Amino acid sequence: MSCTPSHIIEYLYCPRFTYFEYVLCIPQYEERHFKVEKGRQVHDIKLERNKDYLRKRIGVTEKYADQYLTNNLLRGKIDEVLLLNDGTMASLDYKFAKFEDRIYDTYRTQLECYAVLIEDNYGKEVNKGFLVYTRSSNKLVEVEINGKSKQDIKQVCNEVVEVIENNKFPKATKYKQRCLGCTYRNICVK
């Protein structure tokens, strides 16, 4: 089994989410939100429009668009894999969002997952990723990625797989505020 960035993000939010959705197969029943659908449309337009555009200002010498990558732990589709002029690589992800002077943990985790995938598939070091906020005039934000964060992603992958493959009932999140809006709140034994 391999994990997606979504598996990792959900597990980090609350490990029991993984158990209810992927072991007991209880769906979330989340409706598709307007922003999600609009984000997909904007994403497709950006990929098509920017097909040949190289962001030379940040040192891009080559790019590979819409890359589906896998390894023995992870799988995911990366908007753009960038080769930089210093010989390293980075991911670039389009977000249908406004930049609010901070990087959300979910976005950072996604870029860290992509860093692991890029290193394993391209054999190049990844020490940063980029986010493009389409609702803030396509603001480009650089996010540093260190070795510890990539190791942490691998560890969390192993934990997710252990829950799913061994039907392991994990501890709930320690942040009880998260339980208030949880889909599984009524069946979760806290």
C-alpha positions in Angstrom: 0.0 0.0 0.0 1.1 3.5 -0.7 -0.2 6.8 0.8 -1.3 10.0 -0.9 -0.6 13.4 0.6 -4.3 13.5 1.6 -3.9 10.3 3.7 -0.9 12.0 5.5 -2.8 15.2 6.0 -5.9 13.4 7.4 -3.8 11.2 9.7 -1.9 14.2 11.1 -5.2 16.0 11.7 -6.5 12.9 13.6 -5.3 9.3 13.3 -8.8 8.0 13.9 -10.0 9.7 10.7 -7.8 7.2 8.8 -9.2 4.3 10.8 -12.9 5.2 10.2 -12.5 6.0 6.5 -10.0 3.4 5.3 -10.4 0.5 7.8 -14.1 0.6 8.5 -14.9 2.1 5.1 -17.3 4.7 6.5 -17.4 7.5 3.9 -17.2 11.1 4.9 -20.1 12.2 2.8 -18.5 15.6 2.2 -20.2 17.5 -0.6 -18.0 18.9 -3.3 -17.5 22.6 -2.4 -17.5 25.4 -4.9 -13.9 26.3 -4.1 -12.8 22.7 -4.8 -14.4 22.6 -8.2 -13.3 26.1 -9.1 -9.8 25.2 -7.9 -9.7 22.3 -10.3 -10.8 24.4 -13.2 -8.2 27.1 -12.4 -5.6 24.4 -12.0 -6.2 23.0 -15.4 -6.2 26.4 -17.0 -2.9 27.3 -15.4 -1.2 24.1 -16.5 -2.3 24.6 -20.1 -1.4 28.3 -20.1 1.9 27.9 -18.4 3.0 24.9 -20.4 6.2 26.4 -21.8 6.8 29.1 -19.2 10.0 28.7 -17.1 10.2 30.8 -13.9 13.8 31.9 -14.5 13.5 34.4 -11.7 13.6 31.5 -9.2 16.3 29.6 -11.2 14.1 27.2 -13.1 16.0 25.6 -16.1 13.5 22.8 -16.9 10.0 21.8 -15.7 7.9 18.7 -15.9 4.1 19.4 -15.7 1.4 17.2 -14.2 3.7 14.5 -12.9 2.2 11.4 -11.3 5.0 9.9 -9.1 5.1 6.9 -6.8 7.6 5.1 -4.6 7.2 2.3 -2.0 5.5 4.6 0.5 3.8 7.5 -1.4 2.0 8.4 -4.6 0.8 11.7 -5.9 0.3 14.0 -8.8 2.5 17.1 -8.8 1.5 20.2 -10.7 5.1 21.0 -11.7 8.4 19.4 -10.9 11.1 22.1 -11.4 14.8 21.6 -12.1 16.7 24.5 -10.6 20.0 26.0 -11.8 21.8 24.8 -8.6 21.1 21.2 -9.6 18.3 20.7 -7.0 14.7 20.2 -7.8 11.5 21.6 -6.3 7.7 21.1 -6.7 5.3 23.9 -7.6 1.6 23.6 -6.6 -1.2 25.9 -7.7 -3.7 26.8 -4.9 -7.1 28.4 -5.5 -6.6 30.4 -2.4 -5.6 33.8 -1.1 -2.2 34.2 0.6 -2.8 35.2 4.2 0.8 35.8 5.3 1.3 32.2 6.5 1.8 28.8 5.1 -0.9 26.3 6.2 0.4 23.0 7.6 -1.6 21.1 5.0 0.2 22.9 2.2 3.6 22.4 3.8 2.8 18.7 4.3 1.8 18.3 0.7 5.1 19.9 -0.5 7.1 17.7 1.9 5.4 14.6 0.4 6.2 15.8 -3.0 9.9 16.4 -2.0 10.1 12.7 -1.0 8.6 11.6 -4.3 10.8 13.8 -6.4 14.0 12.7 -4.6 13.1 9.0 -5.0 12.0 9.4 -8.7 14.5 11.9 -10.0 17.5 11.2 -7.7 18.0 15.0 -7.0 17.9 16.8 -3.7 14.8 18.8 -2.9 15.1 21.5 -0.2 12.2 23.8 -1.2 8.9 23.9 -2.8 6.7 26.6 -4.3 3.0 27.6 -3.9 1.2 29.8 -6.4 -1.9 31.5 -4.8 -4.2 32.1 -7.7 -6.6 34.3 -5.8 -3.8 36.7 -4.7 -2.6 37.7 -8.2 -0.7 34.4 -8.6 1.6 35.2 -5.7 4.6 32.8 -5.6 5.7 31.7 -2.2 8.8 29.7 -1.5 8.6 27.0 1.3 11.8 25.5 2.8 11.9 21.8 3.2 14.5 20.1 5.5 15.7 16.5 5.9 13.9 16.0 9.2 10.5 16.9 7.6 11.1 14.4 4.8 12.0 11.7 7.4 8.8 12.6 9.3 6.7 12.1 6.2 8.2 8.6 5.7 7.4 7.8 9.4 3.8 9.0 9.1 3.4 6.9 5.9 4.4 3.8 7.9 2.0 4.7 10.7 -0.9 5.2 8.2 -0.1 1.8 6.5 0.0 0.1 10.0 -3.4 1.4 10.9 -5.0 0.3 7.5 -3.2 -3.0 7.0 -3.4 -4.1 10.7 -6.8 -2.7 11.5 -5.2 -0.8 14.3 -7.4 1.6 16.3 -5.2 4.6 16.9 -5.4 7.2 19.6 -7.5 10.3 18.8 -6.0 13.7 18.2 -4.9 15.5 21.4 -6.6 18.7 20.0 -10.2 18.1 21.1 -11.4 21.2 19.3 -11.0 19.3 16.0 -13.6 16.8 17.2 -16.4 19.4 17.1 -16.8 19.4 13.3 -15.6 15.9 12.6 -17.7 13.6 10.5 -17.0 10.7 12.8 -17.6 12.5 16.1 -20.7 10.4 17.0 -19.1 7.0 16.6 -15.6 7.9 17.9 -14.8 6.7 21.4 -12.7 9.5 22.8 
